[in-house]
Amino acid sequence: MVVMSAFAKDAIPVLARTTTASAIKRDAAPTPAVETVKTPRLKVVGRIRSGLASWYGKVLQGRPTASGRPFDMNELTAAHRTLPFGTKVKVTDLRNKRSVIVTITDRGPVPQDRVIDLSLGAAKQLRMVNTGVTPVRLELLAYER
């Protein structure tokens, strides 16, 4: 079925406007539809601080964080007292040596003995959900040039 528009100037069916097979060069290499771009790599810039980490989740789900974006307990985010929003931090559990990279999106933690509050998703990566609080090492990350 060919549909023609009564309002079009040329009113030529779409099938008639396509290029013919003879116009396509068979020897030409196909152009890629998607260009591959390298993902920038993160490198450790420096050690921030070691201390205790805790996590928060369901109670604050969906509420706005200090940065303005809604809190999603399953994302890899964290709350820190002084680091700028958007900062990438590598958090390493000193007990089991597991690490996770989080983005700072909120302010906290409230207890003075803690250095960072992790989202539930980040706490699951570190396997610290059952312990609640664990000793960690924080490392500041930056993109390589």
Secondary structure, 3 states (H helix, E strand, C coil): CCCCCCCCCCCCCHHHHCCCHHHCCCCCCCCCCCCCCCCCCEEEEEEEEEEEEEEECHHHCCCECCCCCECCCCCCEEECCCCCCCCEEEEEECCCCCEEEEEEEECCCCCCCEEEEEEHHHHHHHCCCCCCEEEEEEEEEEECC
